[in-house]
């Protein structure tokens, strides 16, 4: 049994070596051509740069933090959000979801007026430090959108802009350490740095304003209820609630970094993150070599041979 397997293995190896010898032009010429195309294709892809920002949640002091103590740390290691399970508000989780939300990103695009570079840029001139624009989408000389859909001019919609910016922004959280990493990818390294800073600033400011406004409304409501109430116990509870809302406002007003504290600020990267041209060329060459070898193997089994010709590099001729 073992001898038979060894014979089959030897036969297979001989077939493969014979295929390599008899169809060497096919096996090496096809990968060479494909790899050459892959080189030109990879060079046609514009460089993109990724700016990274390391953040840490700015959580407010609360009695529940003290009571939960080390349980929160242990639960984070296990990947469990104990604060959310306990009903306590998780500002960092809320902030992460807001950054990925359609409303936040659409408001950010409109506020910073970045729709044109976001949707029409297709490269970056390193020497002049300016973006390159696709004239079929936007004409810089006339400052007009030139994109046509079904023959009609149509500027990008909010949904298209959201889909585009959502593809270049990535925010993740390390469940063990609690650190948060924001990545922004774009053609210009300077723009990736600028947008990263503005996204964090806009998130902190918008959430702060929302919470302060909400707390003020709550204080006004509690004041009205306090003036109406005649019960001492009820007044004591209302006063306690008012105190917590005032504390919330004071903490919010005192913080510039309301949700996330920047540990490592973004920089304009000097090295591109995409495309990985070597991987494209090597991967294409490997796939082409595998395809060519399999093709040659089956052609040999079908009785074809590789013959040179004055008009073509090679062609396959059926053995007679």
Secondary structure, DSSP 8 states (H G I E B T S, - for coil): -HHHHHHHHHHHHHHHHHHHHHTHHHHHHHHHHHHHHHHHHHHHS--BEEEEEEEEE-----HHHHHHTHHHHHHHHTT--HHHHTT---HHHHHHHHHTSHHHHHHHHHHHT-HHHHHHEEEEETTTTEEEE-TTTEETTTTEE--EETTEE----HHHHHHHHHHHEEEEE-TTT-EEEEEEEES-HHHHHHHHHHHHHHHHHHHHHHHHHHHHHHHHHHHHHHHH---HHHHHHHHHHHHHHHHHHHHHHH-SSSSEEEEE-----SS--B--HHHHHHHHHHHHHHHHHHHHHHHHHTTEEEE--SSSS-EEEE--
